[in-house]
Amino acid sequence: MKMWRCTVCGLIVEAETPPDVCPRCGAPRERFAELTEDQVTVVRRSRATNQLHVDLLTRIQQIEAIADAGIEDNLDPGCLGVFRKAKEMASLVRQFGKAEIQVHVNKGKWG
């Protein structure tokens, strides 16, 4: 399957031929450019990496929920320390992940 990029809005479409009009901006078919194999590889790798970021953020939310439950349980100081540290580190990794996703968006690597 070929990939086409709208040169007006940047939308990437996977199809044997470009659409008659861009579904996002309405540009005519002539405004689509076929991506090279190298560009297609970058798009596919970006999509896979973006999905990994989404998966990581989902797991981090789960870790934060577990940490919150452990903090609420407050069995003893040692356990409380572990759960607080887990929540702190999960929050930090979540911030890193969101920042990296924003980098991908800014570079046109999201989509």
C-alpha positions in Angstrom: 0.0 0.0 0.0 1.3 3.4 -0.9 1.3 6.5 1.3 0.4 10.0 0.2 0.9 13.3 2.0 -1.3 16.3 1.4 1.1 19.1 0.6 -1.5 21.6 2.0 -2.3 20.2 5.5 0.2 17.2 5.9 -2.5 14.5 6.2 -1.0 11.1 5.3 -3.3 8.7 3.5 -2.6 5.0 2.8 -4.1 3.9 -0.5 -3.1 2.8 -4.0 -4.0 6.3 -5.3 -4.6 9.6 -3.5 -8.1 10.6 -2.8 -10.0 13.0 -5.1 -10.0 15.6 -2.3 -8.2 15.7 1.0 -10.5 14.6 3.8 -9.0 17.1 6.1 -8.6 20.3 4.1 -10.4 19.7 0.8 -7.3 20.1 -1.4 -7.6 18.4 -4.8 -5.8 15.2 -5.6 -3.0 17.0 -7.4 -1.9 18.4 -4.0 -0.9 14.9 -2.8 2.7 13.7 -3.1 3.7 10.0 -2.8 6.0 9.3 0.0 9.3 7.6 -0.7 10.1 4.2 0.8 12.4 6.0 3.3 9.5 8.3 4.3 7.1 5.4 4.6 9.5 3.7 6.9 9.8 6.8 9.1 6.0 7.1 9.2 5.5 3.4 10.2 8.3 3.6 12.9 6.8 6.8 14.2 3.4 5.2 14.5 4.8 2.2 16.3 6.8 4.4 18.7 3.8 6.6 19.4 1.8 3.6 20.3 4.5 2.5 22.7 4.3 6.0 24.3 0.5 5.6 24.7 0.9 2.1 26.1 3.5 3.4 28.6 1.3 6.3 29.7 -1.5 3.8 30.3 0.7 1.6 32.4 1.9 4.7 34.4 -1.7 5.5 35.2 -2.1 2.0 36.5 1.0 2.4 38.6 -0.2 5.7 40.0 -3.5 4.1 41.0 -1.7 1.2 42.8 0.5 3.7 44.5 -2.5 5.8 45.6 -4.1 2.6 47.1 -0.9 1.7 48.9 -0.6 5.3 50.3 -4.2 5.2 51.5 -3.6 1.7 53.1 -0.6 3.1 55.0 0.4 -0.2 56.5 3.8 0.9 57.7 6.5 3.6 57.0 8.5 1.3 54.7 5.5 0.4 52.5 4.3 4.1 52.5 7.8 5.1 51.3 7.7 2.6 48.4 4.3 3.7 47.3 5.2 7.4 47.5 8.4 6.9 45.5 6.5 4.8 42.9 4.0 7.6 42.5 6.7 10.3 42.3 8.7 8.3 39.7 5.5 7.5 37.7 4.6 11.1 37.6 8.1 12.0 36.3 8.0 9.4 33.6 4.5 10.5 32.6 5.8 14.1 32.2 8.7 12.8 30.1 6.4 10.8 27.9 4.0 13.7 27.3 6.9 15.9 26.4 8.2 13.4 23.9 4.8 13.0 22.3 4.7 16.8 22.0 8.1 16.7 20.2 6.6 14.1 17.8 3.6 16.3 17.1 5.8 19.4 16.5 7.9 17.4 14.1 4.9 15.9 12.2 5.6 12.4 13.5 2.2 11.9 15.0 -0.3 10.3 12.7 
